[in-house]
Amino acid sequence: MIAGVARDLRAEAERANERRVLVLAGDRDRAVDVAYDAVEALGVADESVSIVSTREGFRFEEHRPRNADELLGRTRDAVVLDCHEQFVPNALGRAVGAVDGGGLLILLTPALDDWPAIRDRFDDSLAVPPFGMDDVTGRFRERLVSTLRTHPGVGVVALGDDEADDDALERDGLTGNAVDGRDESAASADPPSAPPDATFPATAYGACLTADQARALRAFEALADPGSAVVVESDRGRGKSSAAGLAAGALALAGRDVLVTAPAFRNAAEVFARARELIEGETDGREGENDASERDLRTPAGGRVRFLSPAAAAEVAAEADAVVVDEAAALPVRLLEGFLDAPAVAFCTTVHGYEGAGRGFAVRFRERLLDSQFAVRDVRLDEPIRYARNDPVEAWASRALLLDARPAVDVAVADAAVGDATYRALDPDDLLADETLLAEAFGLLVAAHYRTEPNDLARLLDAPNLVARALVADGRVVAVALLAREGGLDAATRRGMYEGERVRGNMVPDVLTSQLRDEAAAAPRGLRTVRIATHHALRDAGFGSRLLDEVHAEFGGDRPGDEEGLDYFSVGYGTTPRLLRFWTRAGYRIVHLSTTRNDASGEYSAIMLRPETDAGGDLLDRHAVAFRDRERDGLSDAHRDVDPDVVRGALRACSAPVSVDLTDTEWRSVVGASVGPGMYDTAPGAFRDLALAALIEGSELEERQERLLVRKVLQGRPWEEVATELDFVSTSACMRALGDAYVPIVERYGTEFALAERERFISD
């Protein structure tokens, strides 16, 4: 029966140029066996089939659930996803995206009625201490099962224990769509022709399957000119990689060196396939005479299309004529910045689907690109190529994983006033029962943060340590906060954490304990803001601050005898001056700044605390002092390249007391440099202590003067570099400005001896 079901699904999928899903629900061993039967019935080559499973030994291409991102950018006739033992929502998103039109996604699941109650290794990752596996719920799977049983294009077979005779067909998955989707799709229309003034070959335009692709190719022509950047955005299956490949081939035919990068070469395979086809077609196969390899295509004109890994490509971007970054949203922001050294660059990104969940590009990097020297052209591809427009599997995956979750439309919230918004809990059961509420809340998280993914939807619905709160105006979600309970760990767990054991889900206690060596840090209870997002139409209108105030009021306060009471609130985030101001105004104080940049945000990560009890206050006090002492030396070492405005904001957010204890000799140097003939270089340590004190306690200096203190005194940058960065007319002017900055600092912190020394020069 199963072979017949698979054949019928495949036949309809091919006829409509759509995809289908086949669920084999029941015993795992039996499901694996019949999955082979289903694949054989499809009549596809084993080389075009992938399986995602914790098991090994299959004849198909294998991927582990945690490594399913290897499927990014791939096109497969069938993908088998083993949902037993470790069902990772991200892996489902990746698997769906890899299936081609006419193809099949085969899911191996437990019996659907039982599945929501079954806990597996992914659930274990949600059971963060002090919670256990029994505290994890199955709402995500309950919702997923509901979509499998109701959505068009999904066939379900309930497997019997041993024999095929016991199998039951719950749904055949057929939609009854008899229309030939290839005839109806945009890809079947007459191939676009080259624009009259096109610089790329006409055959490149003739290879485009949609008008969208041709528009993208036209935009890519700008890469021939230095100073040009192209951003191509699309959902999965719209042909952006093919268009990028045609562009790369055309540029190489003109003699240019095109450097291509992606998370892995397999993700760029389509780029190279299309580039090779164009080059061979235009050169009558002479490309092969140049010893071209799979990753390095060469042309008779001396051009080439070559692949390097992202890190290697970023290092040599300036040496190429043009760089193409495919699946850019899957790369860290810090790495993307390296490509801004290229003469011309294209970024291809997926805006929905799993690849679009890495939103560092959209949230953080795009602003940097627009502020760069490049003239930026944007192209969006909407028309599908790999499958028909109304593919039911795309619609199912979008609903099941909320891949297209969006906040409420602007017009629905435009008139919202912060004082009229209602604060409410987003209980997981309420979210499960209200699809609109769930989609708007999750859509806000996706739109506002660079690292929101399908796994986060499961965490929102099932993780016992998470709670969510929102502001609602006229029934629409306008602000949302995702919060995680942390700390409250027993002595044995704290000891293990201190000695190097990894304790999941307790980010702040873990950093304070394992990195900053405070074994008692995981005893107090905290509530960390994991995400906070305000509708983009209501930014800077006070909704975020109002939401935090409500959270503080609900969970905060010293409550003696309350075992669920909190000792402190916390937050960790990629640091920017604006965010530092926001959290400082909300009463949070800094205790740590990471020594390396966050891979996704490209920023240094800050941890800040807001104490609510004596225990929370003690935790803040000792770590604020440690932060102050670390930064005295750290700013000229690990933090030497931190943005000066980030340093200013971080020091201003430090609550540690400061004291200045200089010798008379040191005061002579400082006073002499400020009002006399002294020099900074004679006592840099004294200048550093004073600068640190002034920036922590809040100086009355101008912003440029404070930046000067940071760059020269605290970070130890060369005079010439500092003078150039801060727009001084000369190095000597920069030196004089530093002396002037210390005049009010001496007035504020100077001893009786220092003030007398100052009067000696003033009186002269």
C-alpha positions in Angstrom: 0.0 0.0 0.0 2.7 2.5 1.0 4.5 2.2 -2.4 1.2 2.9 -4.1 0.5 5.9 -1.9 4.0 7.3 -2.6 3.6 6.8 -6.3 0.3 8.6 -6.3 1.7 11.5 -4.3 4.7 11.7 -6.6 2.6 11.6 -9.8 0.3 14.4 -8.6 3.2 16.4 -7.4 5.0 16.1 -10.8 1.9 16.9 -12.7 1.2 20.0 -10.7 4.9 20.9 -10.2 4.3 20.9 -6.5 5.6 19.0 -3.5 3.9 16.5 -1.2 4.5 15.1 2.3 4.1 11.5 3.3 3.9 10.7 7.0 4.8 7.2 8.2 3.6 7.1 11.8 4.5 4.3 14.1 7.3 1.9 15.0 10.7 3.4 14.0 12.3 0.3 12.6 9.3 -0.5 10.5 9.1 3.1 9.3 12.7 3.0 8.1 12.0 -0.2 6.2 8.9 1.1 4.5 10.6 4.4 3.8 12.9 2.5 1.5 9.9 1.0 -0.3 8.4 4.5 -0.7 11.6 5.9 -2.1 12.0 3.0 -4.6 8.4 3.6 -5.7 9.3 7.2 -6.6 11.6 6.0 -9.3 14.4 8.5 -8.3 18.1 7.9 -8.1 19.6 7.3 -4.6 21.9 10.2 -5.2 19.0 12.6 -5.3 17.7 11.4 -1.9 18.8 12.7 1.6 17.9 11.3 5.0 18.1 13.2 8.3 18.5 10.8 11.2 20.4 10.1 14.3 21.1 6.6 12.9 23.7 5.7 10.3 24.2 3.2 7.6 21.7 4.3 5.0 22.4 4.2 1.3 21.2 7.8 0.9 23.1 11.0 1.6 23.1 11.2 5.4 22.7 14.2 7.7 22.4 14.4 11.5 19.4 16.5 12.9 21.8 19.1 14.4 23.7 19.4 11.1 20.7 19.6 8.8 21.9 23.0 7.7 24.0 21.1 5.3 20.8 21.0 3.2 20.8 24.7 2.8 20.7 25.6 -0.9 20.4 22.0 -2.0 17.7 20.6 -4.3 16.6 17.0 -3.7 13.9 14.7 -5.2 13.1 13.3 -1.8 14.2 14.0 1.8 13.5 11.5 4.6 13.3 13.1 8.0 13.5 10.7 10.9 11.6 12.4 13.8 12.3 9.6 16.3 14.8 10.1 19.1 15.6 13.7 18.3 13.1 15.8 16.5 14.6 19.2 15.9 12.2 21.8 14.4 15.1 23.5 12.6 15.8 20.3 10.8 12.2 20.1 9.6 12.5 23.6 8.1 15.8 22.7 6.3 14.4 19.4 5.0 11.3 21.0 3.5 13.3 23.7 1.8 15.5 21.1 0.0 12.6 19.2 -1.7 12.3 20.1 -5.4 9.0 20.5 -7.3 7.6 17.0 -8.0 9.4 15.7 -4.9 8.4 14.2 -1.7 9.2 14.9 2.0 8.9 11.7 4.0 8.4 12.0 7.7 9.0 9.1 10.1 7.2 9.8 13.3 5.8 8.1 16.3 2.1 7.3 16.2 0.5 10.8 15.9 -1.8 10.4 18.8 1.1 9.5 21.0 3.7 11.9 19.7 2.9 15.0 21.7 3.5 13.1 25.0 6.8 11.5 23.9 9.9 13.2 25.1 13.2 12.9 23.2 16.7 14.4 23.0 15.5 17.7 21.8 13.1 18.0 24.7 16.1 17.2 27.0 17.7 20.4 25.7 14.6 22.3 26.9 14.7 20.8 30.4 17.2 23.4 31.7 18.1 23.2 35.4 16.4 23.3 37.9 13.7 21.9 35.6 13.5 18.3 34.5 12.2 16.4 31.4 8.8 16.0 33.1 8.3 19.8 33.1 8.6 20.0 29.3 5.3 20.0 27.4 4.3 18.8 23.9 2.4 21.7 22.6 4.6 22.3 19.6 4.1 18.7 18.5 0.4 18.8 19.2 0.1 21.8 16.9 2.3 20.1 14.3 0.2 16.9 14.3 -2.9 19.0 13.8 -1.4 20.6 10.7 -0.3 17.2 9.4 -3.9 15.9 9.8 -5.6 18.8 8.2 -3.4 20.5 5.6 -3.7 19.7 1.9 -0.9 17.8 0.3 0.0 15.7 3.4 -0.6 12.0 3.3 -0.6 10.0 6.5 -0.1 6.2 7.0 -0.5 4.7 10.5 1.8 1.8 10.5 0.9 -1.5 12.0 3.2 -3.3 14.4 4.6 -5.9 12.1 2.7 -6.5 8.9 1.6 -4.3 6.0 -1.9 -5.7 6.4 -2.1 -3.7 9.7 -1.2 -0.4 8.0 -4.0 2.2 7.8 -4.2 5.0 5.4 -5.5 8.0 7.4 -5.1 10.5 4.5 -3.9 10.0 0.9 -2.6 13.6 0.7 -4.0 14.1 -2.8 -5.3 17.5 -3.5 -7.2 16.7 -6.7 -5.2 19.3 -8.5 -5.0 18.0 -12.1 -3.7 21.3 -13.5 -0.2 21.0 -15.0 1.6 23.4 -12.7 4.5 23.7 -15.2 2.2 25.2 -17.8 0.7 27.6 -15.2 3.9 28.6 -13.5 5.8 31.7 -14.4 8.8 29.5 -15.2 7.0 28.1 -18.2 6.5 31.4 -19.9 8.6 32.5 -22.9 12.2 33.1 -21.6 12.9 36.8 -20.9 14.9 38.6 -23.5 18.0 40.7 -22.8 17.3 44.5 -22.4 18.5 46.6 -25.4 21.5 48.0 -23.4 22.4 44.8 -21.5 26.1 44.1 -20.9 25.6 40.4 -20.1 25.2 37.9 -22.9 21.8 37.4 -24.4 22.1 33.7 -23.5 22.3 34.6 -19.8 19.0 36.3 -20.0 17.6 33.4 -22.1 18.5 31.0 -19.3 16.3 33.0 -16.9 13.0 31.2 -16.1 11.1 34.2 -14.7 10.9 37.9 -15.2 12.0 38.2 -11.6 15.2 36.3 -12.4 15.9 38.6 -15.4 15.4 41.7 -13.2 17.9 40.2 -10.7 20.4 39.5 -13.5 20.0 43.0 -14.8 20.9 44.3 -11.3 23.9 42.0 -11.1 25.3 43.8 -14.1 26.3 46.6 -11.7 28.9 44.4 -10.2 31.1 45.2 -13.2 31.5 48.7 -11.7 33.5 49.2 -8.4 31.5 50.7 -5.6 28.3 48.7 -6.5 26.4 46.4 -4.1 23.4 44.3 -5.0 21.1 42.7 -2.4 18.8 40.0 -3.7 16.1 38.7 -1.4 13.7 35.9 -2.0 11.8 33.0 -0.4 13.1 29.5 -1.1 12.8 28.2 -4.7 12.7 31.6 -6.5 16.0 31.1 -8.4 18.2 33.7 -6.7 21.2 31.3 -6.7 20.7 30.5 -10.4 20.6 34.2 -11.2 23.8 34.8 -9.2 25.4 31.9 -11.1 24.5 33.4 -14.4 25.8 36.7 -13.3 29.1 35.2 -12.1 29.6 33.4 -15.4 28.9 36.5 -17.4 31.4 38.5 -15.4 34.0 35.8 -15.8 33.4 35.7 -19.5 34.3 39.4 -19.5 37.6 38.6 -17.8 36.7 39.4 -14.3 37.7 37.5 -11.1 34.5 36.5 -9.3 34.8 35.2 -5.7 31.8 33.2 -4.5 31.2 32.2 -0.9 28.5 30.5 1.1 28.2 28.6 4.4 29.5 25.5 2.6 30.3 24.7 -1.1 27.2 22.6 -1.4 25.1 25.7 -0.6 26.7 27.4 -3.7 26.4 24.3 -6.0 23.6 25.9 -8.0 25.7 29.1 -8.5 28.5 27.1 -10.0 26.2 24.8 -12.1 24.6 27.8 -13.8 28.0 29.6 -14.2 29.5 26.5 -15.8 26.6 26.1 -18.2 26.8 29.7 -19.4 30.6 29.6 -19.7 30.6 26.3 -21.6 27.8 27.5 -23.9 29.6 30.8 -24.7 33.0 29.2 -25.2 32.0 26.0 -27.0 33.4 24.0 -24.1 36.9 25.7 -24.2 36.6 26.4 -20.5 37.8 22.8 -19.9 41.1 23.5 -21.5 42.0 25.8 -18.7 42.1 23.0 -16.1 38.9 24.3 -14.4 37.9 22.5 -11.3 34.5 22.2 -9.6 35.3 25.2 -7.4 37.3 27.2 -9.9 35.8 27.9 -13.3 38.0 29.7 -15.8 37.4 31.4 -19.1 39.5 32.1 -22.2 39.3 35.8 -21.4 41.2 35.2 -18.1 38.2 35.5 -15.9 37.2 33.0 -13.3 34.5 32.0 -10.8 36.1 30.5 -7.7 34.8 29.4 -4.3 36.3 30.0 -0.9 34.9 29.4 2.6 33.4 32.5 4.2 36.4 33.2 6.5 38.9 32.8 3.7 36.8 34.8 1.3 36.5 37.7 3.7 40.3 37.8 4.1 40.9 38.3 0.3 37.7 40.0 -0.7 39.6 43.2 -1.8 41.7 41.1 -4.3 38.7 40.0 -6.4 36.8 42.1 -8.9 33.5 41.1 -7.4 32.2 38.9 -4.5 29.0 37.0 -4.4 27.8 35.9 -1.0 25.0 33.3 -1.2 22.8 32.5 1.8 24.2 35.6 3.5 21.7 35.5 6.3 23.3 32.3 7.5 26.7 34.0 8.1 27.8 36.0 11.1 27.5 39.8 10.8 31.2 40.2 11.7 32.1 38.0 8.8 29.8 39.9 6.4 31.6 43.1 7.3 34.8 41.7 5.7 33.1 41.6 2.3 32.7 45.4 2.4 36.4 45.6 1.4 35.5 44.1 -2.0 35.4 46.4 -5.1 31.8 45.2 -5.7 29.7 42.7 -3.8 26.3 40.9 -4.0 24.4 39.5 -1.0 21.8 36.9 -1.7 19.5 36.2 1.2 16.4 34.1 2.0 13.8 36.2 3.8 11.5 33.4 4.9 12.2 29.8 5.5 14.9 28.5 7.7 17.7 30.4 6.1 15.9 33.7 6.7 15.8 32.9 10.4 19.4 34.0 10.8 18.4 37.7 10.7 21.8 39.2 11.4 21.8 40.5 7.8 18.4 42.1 8.0 18.5 43.4 11.5 22.1 44.5 12.0 24.2 44.3 8.8 21.9 46.0 6.4 22.3 49.3 8.2 26.1 49.0 7.9 25.8 48.3 4.2 23.6 51.3 3.6 26.2 53.5 5.5 29.1 52.1 3.5 30.7 53.5 0.3 28.5 51.3 -1.9 25.7 52.3 -4.1 23.1 49.6 -3.1 20.6 48.1 -5.5 17.8 45.9 -4.1 15.9 43.2 -5.9 13.2 40.8 -4.6 12.2 37.6 -6.3 8.7 36.5 -5.6 7.8 34.1 -8.4 8.7 30.4 -7.6 10.7 28.4 -10.0 11.3 25.0 -8.4 7.6 24.5 -7.8 4.3 26.1 -8.6 3.0 29.2 -6.9 0.4 27.5 -4.8 2.5 24.6 -3.6 0.7 23.2 -0.6 3.9 22.1 1.2 5.2 25.6 1.2 2.0 26.8 2.8 2.0 23.9 5.3 5.6 24.5 6.4 5.0 28.2 6.7 2.0 27.5 9.0 3.6 24.7 11.0 6.9 26.5 11.7 5.5 30.1 11.4 8.2 30.7 8.7 6.2 33.7 7.4 5.1 35.0 10.8 4.8 38.7 10.7 3.7 41.4 13.2 0.3 43.1 12.8 0.2 45.3 9.7 1.2 48.9 10.3 -2.2 50.4 9.8 -3.7 48.2 12.5 -1.4 49.6 15.2 -0.5 53.1 13.9 -2.8 54.9 16.3 -1.8 52.9 19.4 -0.9 55.0 22.5 1.4 53.5 25.1 -0.9 54.5 27.9 -3.8 52.7 26.4 -2.0 49.4 25.8 -2.9 46.4 28.0 -0.3 44.2 29.6 -1.0 40.5 29.4 0.6 37.1 29.8 1.2 35.0 26.7 0.3 31.7 28.3 1.4 28.8 26.0 -2.1 27.3 26.1 -3.5 30.6 25.0 -1.0 30.8 22.2 -1.8 27.3 21.1 -5.5 28.1 21.0 -5.2 31.5 19.1 -3.2 31.3 15.9 -3.4 35.1 15.3 -2.0 35.8 18.8 0.8 33.3 18.3 1.7 34.6 14.8 1.7 38.2 15.8 3.8 37.6 19.0 6.3 35.3 17.2 6.3 37.6 14.2 7.5 40.4 16.4 10.3 38.3 17.7 11.4 37.2 14.2 11.3 40.7 12.8 13.2 42.3 15.7 16.0 39.7 16.3 18.7 38.2 14.1 18.5 34.8 15.7 14.9 33.7 15.9 14.3 30.2 14.3 11.8 27.3 14.3 13.5 25.9 17.5 12.4 29.1 19.2 8.8 28.4 18.4 9.1 25.0 20.2 10.8 26.7 23.2 8.1 29.3 23.4 5.4 26.6 23.5 7.1 23.9 25.6 10.2 25.1 27.6 9.4 25.2 31.3 11.9 28.0 32.1 10.4 30.5 29.6 7.5 33.0 30.1 6.2 35.6 27.7 4.5 38.9 28.3 3.1 41.4 25.8 1.5 44.8 25.4 -1.8 44.6 23.3 -3.5 47.6 21.7 -6.9 47.2 20.1 -6.4 43.5 20.1 -3.1 43.5 18.3 0.3 42.6 19.8 2.5 45.7 19.8 5.3 44.6 22.1 6.5 41.3 23.4 9.1 40.1 25.9 10.4 36.5 26.2 11.8 35.9 29.6 13.9 33.0 31.1 14.1 32.0 34.7 17.7 31.3 35.7 19.6 30.5 38.9 18.3 29.0 42.1 20.6 26.1 41.5 21.7 23.7 44.3 25.2 23.5 45.6 26.1 20.4 43.7 25.1 21.9 40.4 26.9 25.2 41.2 30.0 23.2 42.0 29.8 21.3 38.8 29.3 24.5 36.8 32.3 26.1 38.6 34.5 23.1 37.7 33.6 23.3 34.0 30.3 21.4 33.5 27.9 22.9 31.0 24.5 23.7 32.5 21.9 24.5 29.9 19.7 27.5 29.8 21.3 29.5 32.7 23.3 31.9 30.6 24.0 34.7 33.1 24.8 32.3 36.1 27.0 30.3 33.8 29.1 33.3 32.6 29.4 34.6 36.2 30.4 31.2 37.5 32.5 29.6 34.8 34.1 32.6 33.2 34.2 35.1 36.1 34.9 32.4 38.7 32.1 33.1 41.2 30.8 29.8 42.5 28.0 31.4 44.4 26.6 33.3 41.4 24.0 30.6 40.5 22.4 30.6 43.9 20.2 33.8 43.5 17.2 33.6 41.3 17.1 35.7 38.2 14.7 36.5 35.3 16.6 37.2 32.0 15.1 39.1 29.1 15.9 36.7 26.2 14.1 38.9 23.6 12.2 42.1 23.7 10.6 43.6 20.6 8.4 46.5 19.8 6.3 46.8 16.6 8.5 48.8 14.1 5.7 51.3 13.5 5.8 52.2 17.2 9.5 52.4 17.8 10.7 55.1 20.2 7.2 55.6 21.5 7.8 54.1 24.9 6.3 50.7 24.4 9.5 48.8 25.2 10.0 50.8 28.4 6.4 50.3 29.4 6.6 46.6 28.9 9.7 46.3 31.0 8.1 48.4 33.8 5.2 46.0 33.8 7.5 43.0 33.9 9.4 44.5 36.8 6.2 45.2 38.7 4.9 41.7 38.2 8.0 39.7 39.0 10.1 42.0 41.1 10.2 43.2 44.7 11.6 41.6 47.8 9.1 38.9 48.8 10.3 37.1 52.0 9.3 33.4 52.0 8.3 33.4 48.3 10.2 30.5 46.8 9.4 31.8 43.3 10.6 35.4 44.1 13.4 36.9 42.1 16.6 38.3 43.3 17.5 40.1 40.1 16.5 40.8 36.5 19.2 40.4 33.8 19.8 40.8 30.2 22.5 39.8 27.7 22.7 41.4 24.2 25.0 42.5 21.4 26.1 45.9 22.7 25.4 49.2 20.9 25.3 52.7 22.3 21.6 52.9 21.9 20.9 49.6 23.6 23.2 50.5 26.5 21.2 53.7 27.0 17.9 51.8 26.9 18.9 49.2 29.5 20.7 51.7 31.7 17.6 53.9 31.8 15.6 50.8 32.8 17.8 50.4 35.9 20.2 47.7 34.7 23.9 47.9 35.5 26.7 46.2 33.6 28.8 43.3 35.0 30.5 41.9 32.0 31.5 42.7 28.4 32.6 39.7 26.3 36.2 39.6 25.1 35.2 38.5 21.6 32.5 39.6 19.3 29.3 37.6 19.0 29.3 35.5 15.8 25.7 36.4 14.9 25.4 40.1 15.9 29.0 41.1 15.2 29.0 43.0 18.6 30.6 42.5 22.0 28.0 41.0 24.3 27.1 42.8 27.5 25.5 41.3 30.6 23.6 43.7 32.9 21.7 43.1 36.2 19.0 44.9 38.0 18.8 43.8 41.7 15.6 43.3 43.5 16.8 41.8 46.8 19.8 41.9 49.1 21.1 38.7 47.4 20.7 40.3 44.0 22.4 43.5 45.2 25.3 41.6 46.6 25.7 39.8 43.3 25.7 43.1 41.4 28.1 44.8 43.8 30.8 42.2 43.6 30.6 41.8 39.8 30.5 45.6 39.2 33.7 46.0 41.1 35.3 43.1 39.2 34.1 44.7 35.9 35.6 48.1 36.9 39.0 46.5 37.7 39.0 44.3 34.6 38.3 47.2 32.3 41.2 49.3 33.6 43.6 46.9 31.8 41.2 45.1 29.5 40.4 48.2 27.5 44.0 48.3 26.2 44.0 44.6 25.5 40.9 42.5 24.6 38.7 45.5 24.3 41.1 47.7 22.4 38.8 47.8 19.3 35.5 48.3 21.1 33.5 51.3 19.8 34.4 54.3 22.0 30.7 55.1 22.5 30.1 51.5 23.6 32.9 52.0 26.2 31.4 55.3 27.3 28.0 53.7 27.8 29.4 50.6 29.5 31.4 52.5 32.0 28.5 54.9 32.7 26.4 51.8 33.4 28.9 50.5 36.0 27.7 50.9 39.5 31.0 50.2 41.3 32.5 52.9 43.5 35.6 54.6 42.3 38.6 56.1 44.1 41.6 57.8 42.8 44.9 57.3 44.7 47.7 59.0 42.9 51.2 59.9 44.2 52.4 63.4 44.3 54.7 62.6 41.4 51.8 61.3 39.3 49.7 64.4 40.1 52.6 66.6 38.9 52.4 64.8 35.5 48.7 65.1 35.2 48.5 68.7 36.3 51.5 69.5 34.1 49.8 68.0 31.0 46.5 69.8 31.7 47.7 73.3 32.4 51.5 73.2 32.1 54.3 71.7 30.1 53.8 68.1 31.2 53.3 65.1 29.0 50.8 62.3 29.0 53.5 59.7 28.4 55.2 60.3 31.7 52.4 58.7 33.8 49.9 56.8 31.6 48.6 54.8 34.5 47.6 57.9 36.4 45.7 59.3 33.4 44.0 55.9 33.0 42.8 55.8 36.6 41.4 59.3 36.3 39.7 58.6 33.0 38.1 55.5 34.3 36.8 57.3 37.4 35.4 60.2 35.3 33.6 58.0 32.8 32.1 55.7 35.5 30.9 58.5 37.7 29.7 60.7 34.8 31.9 63.5 33.5 30.8 67.0 32.3 33.1 66.6 29.3 31.9 66.9 25.7 31.3 63.7 23.8 34.5 64.1 21.7 36.6 64.6 24.8 35.2 61.5 26.3 35.9 59.6 23.1 39.5 60.9 23.3 39.8 59.6 26.8 38.6 56.2 25.6 40.7 55.9 22.4 44.0 57.3 23.7 44.1 56.9 27.4 42.1 53.7 28.0 42.6 51.9 24.7 46.1 53.1 24.1 45.7 53.9 20.4 48.5 55.8 18.6 48.2 59.6 18.5 48.0 59.8 14.8 45.2 57.2 14.6 43.2 59.0 17.3 43.7 62.4 15.8 42.4 61.1 12.4 39.4 59.2 13.8 38.2 62.1 16.0 38.8 64.8 13.3 41.5 66.8 14.9 43.4 69.0 12.5 46.7 67.6 13.7 48.3 65.3 16.2 49.5 68.3 18.3 45.9 69.6 18.4 44.8 66.2 19.6 47.5 66.3 22.4 46.4 69.7 23.5 42.7 68.6 23.6 43.7 65.7 25.9 45.3 68.2 28.3 42.2 70.4 28.2 40.0 67.4 29.0 41.9 66.8 32.2 41.4 70.4 33.5 37.9 69.6 35.0 39.0 66.1 36.0 41.9 67.6 38.1 39.3 70.0 39.6 37.1 67.1 40.5 39.5 64.5 41.8 42.6 66.5 42.6 44.2 66.3 46.1 45.2 69.4 48.0 48.7 68.9 46.6 47.3 68.6 43.0 45.2 71.8 43.3 48.2 73.7 44.7 50.3 72.5 41.8 47.6 73.7 39.4 47.5 77.1 41.0 51.2 77.4 40.4 50.7 77.3 36.7 47.5 79.3 36.6 48.9 82.1 38.7 51.9 82.3 36.3 
